[in-house]
């Protein structure tokens, strides 16, 4: 396996989570009796550019198929984040009826609905058909394609270059990152801006967020590596912000390298220095992560087994991809976690991949009244704990495994 950016042969292992089914491949009851395919979940780090990455064991067009059931709009905090972003960026870039906003991985229109509400023309690019239909029901134009140089050239030839290209949590999802970033440069107007949000590798390491590793995420990104990838394709990163989303993300702003109207701000050098001070430019930084993940595994299993021995019922909340990574790595089955609650009706009635824990609606939680609720999407734990306030009436506890095991009263 060679680095997907610089083609350097990969030999340095970052972490090995053994193997699991793809984290968003939920099962129907009929599929429980069928063979299930497990793929390796092993990451490597490039000694040349420090891109942490997994091989494309399952093709992206298989992952984002008609059975893909992740809908962005079921998180109120994420909707609020999207609305605030649109308000900010429209003002910052002076976007209006004369502009074009393009979002890559537009999902169910969670963000472009706010762009359209301002009267700004917009276009979504989304390979998953089902989520795209929801966006179209909101009046948003969506192309059901994978984004890259070919699509970008076609749009450019039609005079549809964008003033703003948005990509939230998509840069990590593309197997051919060079083709993707080259497409960004092609689809962007000469004076346009690209903003990309992605989980920051530095936070993944410092806060032990190994459960964010799954087959949809082909790359795990530091700022200095993203800057280098963009520069290789004629794009200049001119600003960067730290965000609390997804356990700690970066939002980078980029434009064409020759655009003098977008001077590089001080945040760029500050972020590079922050990563340098953390040791991210040296290979030693990428050692020892396996032991941190193993400790979480052992602590969570001990906690769940102890709860079982004490006769306590444990349920989980949030059928998120990160939860599937955690549960499968730990080997948790229905003997330790009875069911998982999720607000999305698209997941209810299905079963988690690998561990086969049933996904149910919130009404089951109120009926069963478990003693402990294991919150799997720890990145929105405050939102979830607030939603679960009614669990106080039977004195339920919550538990969270990442970055380390902790529990308390709801």
FIPAMAR-680104 format. One record per residue (C-alpha): x, y, z; residue number from 1. Coordinates in nm, 2 decimals. Each point is the difference from the previous one (the first is absolute). Example, Ala and Ser with C-alpha at 12.3 -4.5 7.8 and 13.67 -1.06 7.14 Angstrom:
2
<atom px="1.23" py="-0.45" pz="0.78" n="1"/>
<atom px="0.14" py="0.34" pz="-0.07" n="2"/>
This chain:
410
<atom px="0.00" py="0.00" pz="0.00" n="1"/>
<atom px="0.13" py="0.35" pz="-0.10" n="2"/>
<atom px="-0.10" py="0.34" pz="0.14" n="3"/>
<atom px="-0.31" py="0.12" pz="-0.17" n="4"/>
<atom px="0.15" py="0.35" pz="-0.03" n="5"/>
<atom px="0.37" py="-0.02" pz="-0.06" n="6"/>
<atom px="0.03" py="-0.37" pz="-0.10" n="7"/>
<atom px="0.26" py="-0.08" pz="0.26" n="8"/>
<atom px="0.00" py="-0.38" pz="0.11" n="9"/>
<atom px="-0.18" py="-0.04" pz="0.33" n="10"/>
<atom px="0.17" py="-0.20" pz="0.28" n="11"/>
<atom px="-0.08" py="0.19" pz="0.32" n="12"/>
<atom px="-0.31" py="-0.13" pz="0.18" n="13"/>
<atom px="-0.21" py="0.25" pz="0.19" n="14"/>
<atom px="-0.26" py="-0.23" pz="0.15" n="15"/>
<atom px="-0.16" py="-0.33" pz="-0.07" n="16"/>
<atom px="-0.37" py="-0.04" pz="0.10" n="17"/>
<atom px="0.00" py="-0.35" pz="-0.15" n="18"/>
<atom px="-0.31" py="-0.01" pz="-0.22" n="19"/>
<atom px="-0.36" py="0.09" pz="-0.02" n="20"/>
<atom px="-0.29" py="0.04" pz="-0.25" n="21"/>
<atom px="-0.03" py="0.35" pz="-0.14" n="22"/>
<atom px="-0.15" py="0.21" pz="0.28" n="23"/>
<atom px="-0.30" py="0.13" pz="-0.19" n="24"/>
<atom px="-0.10" py="-0.34" pz="-0.15" n="25"/>
<atom px="-0.30" py="-0.05" pz="0.23" n="26"/>
<atom px="-0.18" py="-0.34" pz="-0.03" n="27"/>
<atom px="-0.36" py="-0.10" pz="-0.05" n="28"/>
<atom px="-0.14" py="-0.29" pz="0.21" n="29"/>
<atom px="0.02" py="-0.22" pz="-0.31" n="30"/>
<atom px="0.37" py="0.07" pz="-0.04" n="31"/>
<atom px="0.09" py="-0.12" pz="0.35" n="32"/>
<atom px="0.01" py="-0.36" pz="-0.12" n="33"/>
<atom px="0.23" py="0.09" pz="-0.30" n="34"/>
<atom px="0.38" py="0.02" pz="-0.01" n="35"/>
<atom px="0.14" py="0.34" pz="0.09" n="36"/>
<atom px="0.32" py="0.13" pz="-0.16" n="37"/>
<atom px="0.26" py="0.14" pz="0.24" n="38"/>
<atom px="0.28" py="0.23" pz="-0.14" n="39"/>
<atom px="0.34" py="0.08" pz="0.16" n="40"/>
<atom px="0.00" py="0.32" pz="0.21" n="41"/>
<atom px="0.37" py="0.07" pz="0.00" n="42"/>
<atom px="0.15" py="0.35" pz="-0.04" n="43"/>
<atom px="0.34" py="0.10" pz="-0.13" n="44"/>
<atom px="0.19" py="0.33" pz="0.02" n="45"/>
<atom px="0.21" py="0.13" pz="-0.29" n="46"/>
<atom px="0.36" py="0.08" pz="0.11" n="47"/>
<atom px="0.02" py="0.27" pz="-0.27" n="48"/>
<atom px="-0.33" py="0.20" pz="0.03" n="49"/>
<atom px="-0.14" py="-0.14" pz="0.32" n="50"/>
<atom px="-0.34" py="-0.08" pz="-0.15" n="51"/>
<atom px="-0.16" py="-0.27" pz="0.22" n="52"/>
<atom px="-0.21" py="-0.23" pz="-0.22" n="53"/>
<atom px="-0.17" py="-0.33" pz="-0.06" n="54"/>
<atom px="-0.01" py="-0.20" pz="-0.32" n="55"/>
<atom px="-0.32" py="0.01" pz="-0.21" n="56"/>
<atom px="-0.11" py="-0.34" pz="0.12" n="57"/>
<atom px="-0.36" py="0.07" pz="-0.09" n="58"/>
<atom px="-0.06" py="0.22" pz="-0.31" n="59"/>
<atom px="-0.16" py="0.34" pz="0.07" n="60"/>
<atom px="-0.28" py="-0.06" pz="-0.25" n="61"/>
<atom px="-0.09" py="-0.31" pz="0.21" n="62"/>
<atom px="0.01" py="0.20" pz="0.32" n="63"/>
<atom px="-0.22" py="0.29" pz="-0.13" n="64"/>
<atom px="-0.26" py="-0.23" pz="-0.17" n="65"/>
<atom px="-0.38" py="0.01" pz="0.01" n="66"/>
<atom px="0.02" py="-0.16" pz="0.35" n="67"/>
<atom px="0.21" py="0.29" pz="0.15" n="68"/>
<atom px="-0.22" py="0.13" pz="0.28" n="69"/>
<atom px="0.19" py="0.29" pz="0.16" n="70"/>
<atom px="-0.22" py="0.31" pz="0.01" n="71"/>
<atom px="0.17" py="0.32" pz="0.13" n="72"/>
<atom px="-0.32" py="0.17" pz="0.10" n="73"/>
<atom px="-0.08" py="-0.22" pz="0.30" n="74"/>
<atom px="0.25" py="0.19" pz="0.22" n="75"/>
<atom px="-0.13" py="0.34" pz="0.12" n="76"/>
<atom px="0.35" py="0.12" pz="0.09" n="77"/>
<atom px="0.13" py="-0.08" pz="-0.35" n="78"/>
<atom px="-0.29" py="0.19" pz="-0.16" n="79"/>
<atom px="0.08" py="0.29" pz="0.22" n="80"/>
<atom px="0.37" py="-0.02" pz="-0.10" n="81"/>
<atom px="-0.10" py="0.00" pz="-0.37" n="82"/>
<atom px="-0.24" py="0.30" pz="0.04" n="83"/>
<atom px="0.27" py="0.20" pz="0.19" n="84"/>
<atom px="0.26" py="-0.08" pz="-0.27" n="85"/>
<atom px="-0.23" py="0.11" pz="-0.28" n="86"/>
<atom px="-0.07" py="0.33" pz="0.18" n="87"/>
<atom px="0.37" py="0.06" pz="0.05" n="88"/>
<atom px="0.13" py="-0.10" pz="-0.34" n="89"/>
<atom px="-0.27" py="0.19" pz="-0.19" n="90"/>
<atom px="0.10" py="0.32" pz="0.18" n="91"/>
<atom px="0.38" py="-0.07" pz="-0.02" n="92"/>
<atom px="-0.01" py="-0.07" pz="-0.38" n="93"/>
<atom px="-0.29" py="0.23" pz="-0.09" n="94"/>
<atom px="-0.19" py="-0.28" pz="-0.15" n="95"/>
<atom px="-0.33" py="0.09" pz="-0.17" n="96"/>
<atom px="-0.23" py="-0.08" pz="-0.30" n="97"/>
<atom px="0.29" py="0.04" pz="-0.24" n="98"/>
<atom px="0.21" py="-0.27" pz="0.18" n="99"/>
<atom px="0.01" py="-0.38" pz="-0.02" n="100"/>
<atom px="0.06" py="-0.22" pz="0.31" n="101"/>
<atom px="0.09" py="-0.36" pz="-0.06" n="102"/>
<atom px="0.01" py="-0.26" pz="0.28" n="103"/>
<atom px="0.18" py="-0.33" pz="-0.04" n="104"/>
<atom px="-0.17" py="-0.27" pz="0.20" n="105"/>
<atom px="-0.32" py="0.20" pz="0.04" n="106"/>
<atom px="-0.18" py="-0.29" pz="0.17" n="107"/>
<atom px="-0.37" py="0.09" pz="0.07" n="108"/>
<atom px="0.03" py="0.37" pz="-0.06" n="109"/>
<atom px="0.08" py="0.07" pz="0.37" n="110"/>
<atom px="0.22" py="0.30" pz="-0.10" n="111"/>
<atom px="-0.11" py="0.11" pz="-0.35" n="112"/>
<atom px="-0.35" py="0.05" pz="0.13" n="113"/>
<atom px="0.13" py="0.31" pz="0.18" n="114"/>
<atom px="0.19" py="0.12" pz="-0.31" n="115"/>
<atom px="-0.32" py="-0.03" pz="-0.21" n="116"/>
<atom px="-0.20" py="0.18" pz="0.27" n="117"/>
<atom px="0.23" py="0.30" pz="-0.06" n="118"/>
<atom px="-0.08" py="0.00" pz="-0.37" n="119"/>
<atom px="0.36" py="-0.11" pz="-0.09" n="120"/>
<atom px="0.01" py="-0.25" pz="-0.29" n="121"/>
<atom px="0.14" py="-0.34" pz="0.12" n="122"/>
<atom px="0.09" py="-0.34" pz="-0.13" n="123"/>
<atom px="0.06" py="-0.32" pz="0.20" n="124"/>
<atom px="0.22" py="-0.29" pz="-0.10" n="125"/>
<atom px="-0.10" py="-0.32" pz="0.18" n="126"/>
<atom px="0.05" py="-0.36" pz="-0.11" n="127"/>
<atom px="-0.26" py="-0.15" pz="0.24" n="128"/>
<atom px="-0.33" py="0.00" pz="-0.17" n="129"/>
<atom px="-0.24" py="-0.03" pz="0.30" n="130"/>
<atom px="0.15" py="0.30" pz="0.18" n="131"/>
<atom px="0.00" py="0.20" pz="-0.32" n="132"/>
<atom px="-0.37" py="-0.05" pz="-0.04" n="133"/>
<atom px="-0.06" py="0.17" pz="0.33" n="134"/>
<atom px="0.21" py="0.29" pz="-0.11" n="135"/>
<atom px="-0.20" py="0.03" pz="-0.33" n="136"/>
<atom px="-0.32" py="0.01" pz="0.20" n="137"/>
<atom px="0.14" py="0.32" pz="0.15" n="138"/>
<atom px="0.04" py="0.15" pz="-0.34" n="139"/>
<atom px="0.37" py="-0.06" pz="-0.03" n="140"/>
<atom px="0.17" py="-0.11" pz="-0.32" n="141"/>
<atom px="0.21" py="-0.31" pz="0.06" n="142"/>
<atom px="0.23" py="-0.20" pz="-0.23" n="143"/>
<atom px="0.03" py="-0.37" pz="0.09" n="144"/>
<atom px="0.36" py="-0.04" pz="-0.07" n="145"/>
<atom px="0.34" py="-0.03" pz="0.16" n="146"/>
<atom px="0.20" py="0.33" pz="-0.02" n="147"/>
<atom px="0.33" py="0.01" pz="-0.17" n="148"/>
<atom px="0.19" py="0.15" pz="-0.30" n="149"/>
<atom px="-0.25" py="-0.15" pz="-0.26" n="150"/>
<atom px="-0.31" py="0.15" pz="0.16" n="151"/>
<atom px="0.18" py="0.33" pz="0.07" n="152"/>
<atom px="0.11" py="0.03" pz="-0.36" n="153"/>
<atom px="-0.35" py="-0.06" pz="-0.12" n="154"/>
<atom px="-0.15" py="0.27" pz="0.24" n="155"/>
<atom px="0.28" py="0.24" pz="-0.10" n="156"/>
<atom px="-0.08" py="-0.06" pz="-0.37" n="157"/>
<atom px="-0.36" py="0.09" pz="0.08" n="158"/>
<atom px="0.10" py="0.33" pz="0.16" n="159"/>
<atom px="-0.09" py="-0.13" pz="0.34" n="160"/>
<atom px="0.32" py="0.08" pz="0.20" n="161"/>
<atom px="-0.08" py="0.08" pz="0.36" n="162"/>
<atom px="0.06" py="0.31" pz="0.21" n="163"/>
<atom px="0.00" py="-0.23" pz="0.31" n="164"/>
<atom px="0.06" py="-0.38" pz="0.02" n="165"/>
<atom px="-0.09" py="-0.15" pz="0.33" n="166"/>
<atom px="0.11" py="-0.34" pz="0.12" n="167"/>
<atom px="-0.09" py="-0.11" pz="0.35" n="168"/>
<atom px="0.15" py="-0.33" pz="0.11" n="169"/>
<atom px="0.06" py="-0.12" pz="-0.35" n="170"/>
<atom px="0.37" py="0.05" pz="-0.05" n="171"/>
<atom px="0.07" py="-0.31" pz="0.21" n="172"/>
<atom px="-0.25" py="-0.20" pz="-0.19" n="173"/>
<atom px="0.16" py="0.01" pz="-0.35" n="174"/>
<atom px="0.23" py="-0.28" pz="-0.10" n="175"/>
<atom px="0.17" py="0.20" pz="-0.28" n="176"/>
<atom px="0.08" py="0.32" pz="0.19" n="177"/>
<atom px="0.21" py="0.14" pz="-0.29" n="178"/>
<atom px="-0.28" py="-0.03" pz="-0.25" n="179"/>
<atom px="-0.24" py="0.15" pz="0.25" n="180"/>
<atom px="0.21" py="0.31" pz="0.08" n="181"/>
<atom px="0.09" py="0.05" pz="-0.36" n="182"/>
<atom px="-0.38" py="0.00" pz="-0.06" n="183"/>
<atom px="-0.04" py="0.28" pz="0.26" n="184"/>
<atom px="0.25" py="0.21" pz="-0.18" n="185"/>
<atom px="-0.17" py="-0.06" pz="-0.34" n="186"/>
<atom px="-0.35" py="0.08" pz="0.13" n="187"/>
<atom px="0.09" py="0.31" pz="0.19" n="188"/>
<atom px="-0.02" py="0.35" pz="-0.15" n="189"/>
<atom px="0.32" py="0.20" pz="-0.02" n="190"/>
<atom px="-0.10" py="0.21" pz="0.30" n="191"/>
<atom px="-0.19" py="-0.27" pz="0.18" n="192"/>
<atom px="0.05" py="-0.17" pz="0.34" n="193"/>
<atom px="-0.01" py="-0.36" pz="0.10" n="194"/>
<atom px="-0.08" py="-0.09" pz="0.36" n="195"/>
<atom px="0.06" py="-0.35" pz="0.13" n="196"/>
<atom px="-0.07" py="-0.13" pz="0.35" n="197"/>
<atom px="0.16" py="-0.32" pz="0.12" n="198"/>
<atom px="0.08" py="-0.16" pz="0.34" n="199"/>
<atom px="0.34" py="0.11" pz="0.11" n="200"/>
<atom px="0.25" py="-0.29" pz="0.04" n="201"/>
<atom px="0.16" py="0.17" pz="0.29" n="202"/>
<atom px="-0.32" py="-0.02" pz="0.19" n="203"/>
<atom px="-0.05" py="-0.36" pz="-0.10" n="204"/>
<atom px="0.33" py="-0.09" pz="0.16" n="205"/>
<atom px="-0.01" py="0.23" pz="0.30" n="206"/>
<atom px="-0.35" py="-0.11" pz="0.10" n="207"/>
<atom px="0.02" py="-0.36" pz="-0.10" n="208"/>
<atom px="-0.28" py="0.02" pz="-0.26" n="209"/>
<atom px="0.08" py="-0.33" pz="-0.16" n="210"/>
<atom px="-0.37" py="-0.07" pz="-0.06" n="211"/>
<atom px="0.00" py="0.26" pz="-0.28" n="212"/>
<atom px="0.20" py="-0.25" pz="-0.20" n="213"/>
<atom px="-0.22" py="-0.19" pz="-0.24" n="214"/>
<atom px="-0.01" py="-0.11" pz="-0.37" n="215"/>
<atom px="-0.17" py="0.32" pz="-0.12" n="216"/>
<atom px="0.30" py="0.20" pz="0.13" n="217"/>
<atom px="0.28" py="-0.07" pz="-0.24" n="218"/>
<atom px="0.22" py="0.28" pz="0.14" n="219"/>
<atom px="0.07" py="0.16" pz="0.34" n="220"/>
<atom px="0.12" py="0.35" pz="-0.04" n="221"/>
<atom px="0.24" py="0.25" pz="0.15" n="222"/>
<atom px="0.01" py="0.36" pz="-0.10" n="223"/>
<atom px="0.35" py="-0.02" pz="-0.15" n="224"/>
<atom px="-0.09" py="-0.30" pz="-0.21" n="225"/>
<atom px="-0.31" py="0.17" pz="-0.14" n="226"/>
<atom px="0.19" py="0.31" pz="-0.08" n="227"/>
<atom px="0.25" py="-0.20" pz="-0.19" n="228"/>
<atom px="-0.27" py="-0.19" pz="-0.19" n="229"/>
<atom px="-0.18" py="0.32" pz="-0.10" n="230"/>
<atom px="0.33" py="0.17" pz="-0.11" n="231"/>
<atom px="0.08" py="-0.29" pz="-0.23" n="232"/>
<atom px="-0.32" py="0.08" pz="-0.19" n="233"/>
<atom px="0.04" py="0.38" pz="-0.02" n="234"/>
<atom px="-0.21" py="0.09" pz="0.31" n="235"/>
<atom px="0.12" py="0.22" pz="0.28" n="236"/>
<atom px="-0.13" py="-0.05" pz="0.35" n="237"/>
<atom px="-0.04" py="0.36" pz="0.12" n="238"/>
<atom px="-0.19" py="-0.04" pz="0.33" n="239"/>
<atom px="-0.08" py="-0.27" pz="0.26" n="240"/>
<atom px="-0.24" py="-0.02" pz="0.30" n="241"/>
<atom px="-0.03" py="-0.26" pz="0.28" n="242"/>
<atom px="-0.35" py="-0.13" pz="0.05" n="243"/>
<atom px="-0.15" py="-0.21" pz="0.28" n="244"/>
<atom px="-0.20" py="-0.22" pz="-0.24" n="245"/>
<atom px="0.07" py="-0.38" pz="-0.02" n="246"/>
<atom px="0.23" py="0.01" pz="0.29" n="247"/>
<atom px="0.22" py="0.28" pz="-0.14" n="248"/>
<atom px="0.01" py="0.10" pz="-0.36" n="249"/>
<atom px="0.18" py="0.25" pz="-0.23" n="250"/>
<atom px="-0.17" py="0.22" pz="-0.26" n="251"/>
<atom px="0.25" py="0.11" pz="-0.26" n="252"/>
<atom px="-0.05" py="0.28" pz="-0.26" n="253"/>
<atom px="0.17" py="-0.04" pz="-0.33" n="254"/>
<atom px="0.02" py="0.18" pz="-0.34" n="255"/>
<atom px="0.20" py="-0.01" pz="-0.31" n="256"/>
<atom px="0.37" py="0.05" pz="0.08" n="257"/>
<atom px="0.03" py="0.30" pz="-0.23" n="258"/>
<atom px="-0.28" py="0.19" pz="0.16" n="259"/>
<atom px="0.17" py="0.29" pz="0.17" n="260"/>
<atom px="-0.34" py="0.12" pz="0.14" n="261"/>
<atom px="0.01" py="-0.29" pz="0.25" n="262"/>
<atom px="0.32" py="0.06" pz="0.21" n="263"/>
<atom px="0.10" py="-0.27" pz="0.24" n="264"/>
<atom px="-0.11" py="0.08" pz="0.35" n="265"/>
<atom px="0.20" py="-0.04" pz="0.32" n="266"/>
<atom px="-0.22" py="-0.30" pz="0.10" n="267"/>
<atom px="0.18" py="-0.22" pz="-0.26" n="268"/>
<atom px="0.35" py="0.04" pz="0.15" n="269"/>
<atom px="-0.15" py="-0.03" pz="0.35" n="270"/>
<atom px="-0.16" py="-0.33" pz="-0.08" n="271"/>
<atom px="0.31" py="-0.13" pz="-0.16" n="272"/>
<atom px="0.20" py="0.09" pz="0.31" n="273"/>
<atom px="-0.26" py="-0.16" pz="0.22" n="274"/>
<atom px="0.04" py="-0.33" pz="-0.19" n="275"/>
<atom px="0.37" py="0.03" pz="0.00" n="276"/>
<atom px="0.01" py="0.06" pz="0.38" n="277"/>
<atom px="-0.22" py="-0.31" pz="0.05" n="278"/>
<atom px="0.26" py="-0.20" pz="-0.20" n="279"/>
<atom px="-0.22" py="-0.08" pz="-0.30" n="280"/>
<atom px="0.29" py="0.06" pz="-0.24" n="281"/>
<atom px="0.19" py="-0.29" pz="0.15" n="282"/>
<atom px="-0.08" py="-0.37" pz="-0.03" n="283"/>
<atom px="0.03" py="-0.05" pz="0.37" n="284"/>
<atom px="-0.33" py="0.18" pz="0.04" n="285"/>
<atom px="-0.18" py="-0.29" pz="-0.17" n="286"/>
<atom px="0.12" py="-0.27" pz="0.24" n="287"/>
<atom px="-0.19" py="-0.14" pz="0.29" n="288"/>
<atom px="-0.35" py="0.07" pz="-0.10" n="289"/>
<atom px="-0.09" py="-0.37" pz="0.00" n="290"/>
<atom px="0.04" py="-0.03" pz="0.38" n="291"/>
<atom px="-0.24" py="0.29" pz="0.06" n="292"/>
<atom px="-0.27" py="-0.17" pz="-0.20" n="293"/>
<atom px="0.06" py="-0.33" pz="0.17" n="294"/>
<atom px="-0.04" py="0.16" pz="0.34" n="295"/>
<atom px="-0.35" py="0.14" pz="-0.10" n="296"/>
<atom px="-0.09" py="-0.35" pz="-0.12" n="297"/>
<atom px="0.10" py="-0.17" pz="0.32" n="298"/>
<atom px="-0.17" py="0.27" pz="0.23" n="299"/>
<atom px="-0.32" py="0.00" pz="-0.20" n="300"/>
<atom px="-0.03" py="-0.38" pz="0.01" n="301"/>
<atom px="0.07" py="-0.01" pz="0.37" n="302"/>
<atom px="-0.27" py="0.26" pz="0.06" n="303"/>
<atom px="-0.26" py="-0.18" pz="-0.21" n="304"/>
<atom px="0.07" py="-0.34" pz="0.14" n="305"/>
<atom px="-0.01" py="0.14" pz="0.36" n="306"/>
<atom px="-0.34" py="0.16" pz="-0.08" n="307"/>
<atom px="-0.13" py="-0.33" pz="-0.14" n="308"/>
<atom px="0.12" py="-0.19" pz="0.31" n="309"/>
<atom px="-0.19" py="0.25" pz="0.22" n="310"/>
<atom px="-0.32" py="-0.06" pz="-0.19" n="311"/>
<atom px="0.00" py="0.34" pz="-0.17" n="312"/>
<atom px="-0.14" py="0.06" pz="-0.35" n="313"/>
<atom px="0.21" py="0.20" pz="-0.24" n="314"/>
<atom px="-0.12" py="0.17" pz="-0.32" n="315"/>
<atom px="0.19" py="0.22" pz="-0.24" n="316"/>
<atom px="-0.10" py="0.33" pz="-0.15" n="317"/>
<atom px="0.09" py="0.11" pz="-0.35" n="318"/>
<atom px="0.06" py="-0.25" pz="-0.28" n="319"/>
<atom px="0.29" py="0.20" pz="-0.13" n="320"/>
<atom px="0.29" py="-0.15" pz="-0.21" n="321"/>
<atom px="0.24" py="0.08" pz="0.28" n="322"/>
<atom px="-0.20" py="-0.21" pz="0.23" n="323"/>
<atom px="0.01" py="-0.30" pz="-0.23" n="324"/>
<atom px="0.38" py="0.03" pz="-0.01" n="325"/>
<atom px="0.01" py="0.00" pz="0.38" n="326"/>
<atom px="-0.24" py="-0.28" pz="0.05" n="327"/>
<atom px="0.15" py="-0.23" pz="-0.26" n="328"/>
<atom px="0.36" py="0.06" pz="0.12" n="329"/>
<atom px="-0.11" py="-0.08" pz="0.35" n="330"/>
<atom px="-0.20" py="-0.30" pz="-0.10" n="331"/>
<atom px="-0.32" py="0.13" pz="0.16" n="332"/>
<atom px="-0.32" py="-0.20" pz="-0.08" n="333"/>
<atom px="-0.36" py="0.00" pz="0.12" n="334"/>
<atom px="0.10" py="-0.18" pz="0.32" n="335"/>
<atom px="0.16" py="0.32" pz="0.12" n="336"/>
<atom px="-0.20" py="0.27" pz="-0.19" n="337"/>
<atom px="-0.37" py="-0.08" pz="-0.05" n="338"/>
<atom px="-0.08" py="0.26" pz="-0.27" n="339"/>
<atom px="0.10" py="0.33" pz="-0.14" n="340"/>
<atom px="-0.23" py="0.30" pz="-0.04" n="341"/>
<atom px="0.02" py="0.23" pz="-0.30" n="342"/>
<atom px="-0.22" py="0.29" pz="-0.11" n="343"/>
<atom px="0.03" py="-0.08" pz="-0.37" n="344"/>
<atom px="-0.29" py="-0.21" pz="-0.12" n="345"/>
<atom px="0.23" py="-0.12" pz="-0.28" n="346"/>
<atom px="0.20" py="-0.20" pz="0.25" n="347"/>
<atom px="-0.28" py="-0.11" pz="0.23" n="348"/>
<atom px="-0.10" py="-0.37" pz="-0.06" n="349"/>
<atom px="0.35" py="-0.08" pz="-0.12" n="350"/>
<atom px="0.30" py="-0.16" pz="0.18" n="351"/>
<atom px="0.35" py="0.13" pz="0.05" n="352"/>
<atom px="0.26" py="-0.16" pz="-0.23" n="353"/>
<atom px="0.21" py="-0.26" pz="0.17" n="354"/>
<atom px="-0.14" py="0.01" pz="0.35" n="355"/>
<atom px="-0.36" py="-0.04" pz="-0.12" n="356"/>
<atom px="-0.15" py="0.22" pz="0.28" n="357"/>
<atom px="-0.35" py="0.11" pz="-0.10" n="358"/>
<atom px="-0.06" py="0.37" pz="-0.08" n="359"/>
<atom px="-0.33" py="0.13" pz="0.15" n="360"/>
<atom px="-0.19" py="0.32" pz="0.05" n="361"/>
<atom px="0.01" py="0.21" pz="0.32" n="362"/>
<atom px="-0.33" py="-0.14" pz="0.11" n="363"/>
<atom px="0.17" py="-0.33" pz="0.08" n="364"/>
<atom px="0.24" py="0.18" pz="0.23" n="365"/>
<atom px="-0.29" py="0.14" pz="0.20" n="366"/>
<atom px="-0.17" py="-0.34" pz="0.02" n="367"/>
<atom px="0.31" py="-0.21" pz="0.09" n="368"/>
<atom px="0.15" py="0.26" pz="0.23" n="369"/>
<atom px="0.36" py="-0.13" pz="0.00" n="370"/>
<atom px="0.23" py="0.07" pz="0.29" n="371"/>
<atom px="0.28" py="0.13" pz="-0.22" n="372"/>
<atom px="0.00" py="0.18" pz="-0.33" n="373"/>
<atom px="0.33" py="-0.03" pz="-0.19" n="374"/>
<atom px="0.03" py="0.31" pz="-0.21" n="375"/>
<atom px="0.18" py="-0.09" pz="-0.33" n="376"/>
<atom px="0.02" py="0.34" pz="-0.18" n="377"/>
<atom px="0.21" py="0.16" pz="0.28" n="378"/>
<atom px="0.05" py="0.31" pz="-0.22" n="379"/>
<atom px="-0.36" py="0.10" pz="0.06" n="380"/>
<atom px="-0.03" py="-0.14" pz="0.36" n="381"/>
<atom px="-0.13" py="0.33" pz="0.14" n="382"/>
<atom px="-0.28" py="0.00" pz="-0.26" n="383"/>
<atom px="-0.09" py="-0.36" pz="0.08" n="384"/>
<atom px="0.02" py="0.03" pz="0.38" n="385"/>
<atom px="-0.25" py="0.30" pz="-0.03" n="386"/>
<atom px="-0.23" py="-0.22" pz="-0.22" n="387"/>
<atom px="0.01" py="-0.27" pz="0.26" n="388"/>
<atom px="-0.10" py="0.22" pz="0.29" n="389"/>
<atom px="-0.32" py="-0.22" pz="0.04" n="390"/>
<atom px="0.22" py="-0.29" pz="0.10" n="391"/>
<atom px="0.05" py="0.17" pz="0.34" n="392"/>
<atom px="-0.33" py="-0.14" pz="0.11" n="393"/>
<atom px="0.14" py="-0.35" pz="0.02" n="394"/>
<atom px="0.35" py="0.12" pz="0.12" n="395"/>
<atom px="0.18" py="-0.11" pz="-0.32" n="396"/>
<atom px="0.37" py="0.05" pz="-0.04" n="397"/>
<atom px="0.19" py="0.09" pz="-0.32" n="398"/>
<atom px="0.34" py="-0.14" pz="-0.10" n="399"/>
<atom px="0.25" py="0.12" pz="-0.26" n="400"/>
<atom px="0.31" py="-0.20" pz="-0.11" n="401"/>
<atom px="0.20" py="0.27" pz="-0.19" n="402"/>
<atom px="0.26" py="0.14" pz="0.08" n="403"/>
<atom px="-0.02" py="-0.21" pz="0.31" n="404"/>
<atom px="-0.28" py="-0.18" pz="0.18" n="405"/>
<atom px="-0.22" py="0.23" pz="0.22" n="406"/>
<atom px="-0.36" py="-0.02" pz="0.13" n="407"/>
<atom px="-0.24" py="0.21" pz="0.20" n="408"/>
<atom px="-0.36" py="0.07" pz="0.07" n="409"/>
<atom px="-0.21" py="0.14" pz="-0.28" n="410"/>
